[in-house]
């Protein structure tokens, strides 16, 4: 790009001399041309003019001069010239008598030419431009106005320049730096030249600049809108000195631009609007702006952050929004953003700026750490790890126990990953941890958790694990101690939860120790067997069984130990209840016993069910104890089978346990057992092979039919899951799955276990849907269900009447859009079928329901159809619906109130929204004639 430098316009002789100098020196100009006072083009920098794609003012070529003549002119004080000086200037071409306004434009142009090259000189040029502004302010009516006009002329050319032009970006940056500098200078120096009741130099400049820019903020050119938003953002430095109307206008226009169709415009609008968040200074200035405006702007930015589809715009909001208790929840949601750069920014910038992460709630800490440490992008995961290991741990003075304490470690799902990340990346912290006697004697929740995670961290290094962890005997004593404390604190719920958690961590540690020491192994084995015999939490059983498997010699020894424990548990129940077979069961089952002997012993303790619970309290207590013993035995059996590697055959004692313990328990008909397994069937009905889905769906329908939907939902709290399952199953692509869902829902509706209009509407639609034409099982089920449902109960028929109009309209639209490859029952035939379902004369009359029959129920359907005809926009649907009116059975049994309402609706329809098709008109007239037989008055509109 050639560098061009402009000179003030001279007389003809001076111009021709300059032209000759241009041809000899062959130099180019770098700054913009200077316009004459009469018909001059807009002043701008020539460099900007060259890169502008669509300039609003043309710049004519100027003559060049020798580079030796390039000297910056000092702007003289702008005062009213004398008559003698005017005459002298008009007759003499000397530069010393040049027009002061031209010298002003020349000096400003030189500055703007200089700042395009580099940002290094921006500060120096801002000071120089401020000095020019102060000199011009001596005569505000001429000098200051001319200065502001010159600045606006400079800005005019950059509005439509391409986005990536570096010289334009430097110009905009300089304008922002100058506005900030001059605003700060005026604020510090209240006695500076130009500060009066009308504002300061900077405020008047900013107001003129803002008014000028707002005129083009809705331009059709996206580059113009982008630059204007960018410049208005710099004007925000002087928000405290602008008037109310201009402030509100700027805020409104920028709010509109955050929804601009161009991404770049939205980014700059967000940057500009974000500067309106902090308006304390503006409020102190006495303007009527409240916190509501500030909150409104913040809410707008949060909406952009949440819903804008472009990641660059969302990042702009993250960068410039104020972080406080209102905005932080929305900011944290971006840690789960679809764009990896946004997620990384939240951890590397947004959260890193928090002085103390306790500003976040415990739930927020858990959530953001869970998202970050499990992120699929490596850079995001590293950013979260750096935040944790560099920033957050520093805020706790490198105290890992304090950091764990700031998490809900008992209920946390991410605490383990957090501690593991700290141990992996901060080896200095790991080396400081000492597991001495003082540590184990004064365990806390945090200490127990850290010991467990530290043990898992060193699991692969057995040597270091043996050095850090205690001996088996020491750990057994510790487990016994806290087990005793747990049994003594059952009355205090909080203390119980704390001791349960600590004991669980110790049991997990026990699964990883080396049991080469025979004394320690024997002591731990006796302790764990004793714990299994007592009432313990189910979560403990897994770790105890796993530890006992590690202490066992082999699989045969492990199976023998587990069978003995299960036998002891069930034998203990028999002793308490005085079982007749207690003496026979005192002998232990051993691995060498034959299968028949094992089965005989276990069969004597067959499971007691609660099918026939006696009202006597003693019997009820025995049944409860029996169930508790069985449940514990089943839990141990489950853990045993999960880790058992030995093949089970008919001759194995384990097989005997399956036949005599597991199988009878599966046959239990307790509602509690059914409800507890709902999660399994709900999951399998939506996941897994198609055959499994169908089986689980059938099981769920059977469970609901046996125990009642209300009872199941009340105990399980899974009403939403069931509704979602019904909807998915009825719309399933697999015909067999869809048929099973229809059969199940039909049974529930017939038995009134489930009452829902939308479900009935869906079944009616499926019956006529062309996509189910080949599903014979579904069609056969509905062909029986729908008439039986409607004709078996007046209440059911009323529900069908309520969905009649909307369901029929939907079927008509489906028929209208039907492809030629599908066949569907004609709409009038569908309507005739639905009319038969709602005919009260076809109800099965019983003594119980005879009084509940409503003989005029089809009049309510006709009212609904008339209302739908009135609001419907499709001509085809209106025509068919009007024909349906003639098929209803309406006589004097309907009642005068209904007949009057029907006549009024008919009159309104004919007057306000008359039917245009002859078929529809004739049908409506026929229906009206039928009504008038029972109602003497003519329809009124």
Secondary structure, 3 states (H helix, E strand, C coil): CCCECCCCCCCHHHHHHHHHHHHHHCCCCECCCCCCCCCCCCCCCHHHHHHECCCCCCCCCCCCCCHHHCCCCCCCCCCCCCHHHHHHHHHCCCHHHCCHHHHHHHHHHHHHHHHCCCCCCHHHHHHHHHHHHHHHHHHHHHHHHHHHHHHHHHHHCCCCECCCCHHHHHHHHHHHHHHHHHHHHHHHCCCCCCCECCECHHHHHHHHHHHHHHCCCCCCCHHHHHHHHHHHHHHHHHHHHCCHHHHHHHHHHHHHHCCCCCHHHHHHHHHHHHCCCCCHHHHHCCCCCCHHHHHHHHHHHHHHHHHCCCHHHHHHHHHHCCCCCCCHHHHHHHHHCCCHHHHHHHHHHHCCCCCCHHHCCHHHHHHHHHHHHCCCCHHHHHHHHHHHHHHHHHHCCCCHHHHHHCCCCCCCCCHHHHHHHHHHHCHHHHHHCCCCHHHHHCCCHHHHHHHHHHHHHCCCCHHHHHHHCCCHHHHHHHHHHHHHHHHHCCCCHHHHHHHHHHHHHHHHHHCCCCCCCHHHHHHHHHHHHHHHHCCCCHHHHHHHHHHHHHHCCCHHHHHHHHHHHHHHHHHHHHHHHCCCCHHHHCCCCCCCCCHHHHHHHHHCCCCCCCCCCCCCHHHHHHHHHHHHHHHHHHHHHHHHHHHCCCCCCCCCHHHHHHHHHHHHHHCCCCHHHHHHCHHHHHHHCCCCCHHHHHHHHHHHHHHHHHHCHHHHHHHHCCHHHHHHHHHHHHCCCCHHHHHHHHHHHHHHHHCCCCCCHHHHHHHHHHHHCHHHCCCHHHHHHHHHHHHHHHHCCHHHHHHHHHHHHHHHHHHHHHHHCCCCCCCCCCHHHHHHHHHHHCCHHHCCCCCCCHHHCCCCHHHHHHHHHHHHHHHCCCHHHHHHHHHHHHHCCCCHHHCHHHHHHHHHHHHHHHHHCCCCCHHHHHHHHHHHHHHHCCCCCCCCC
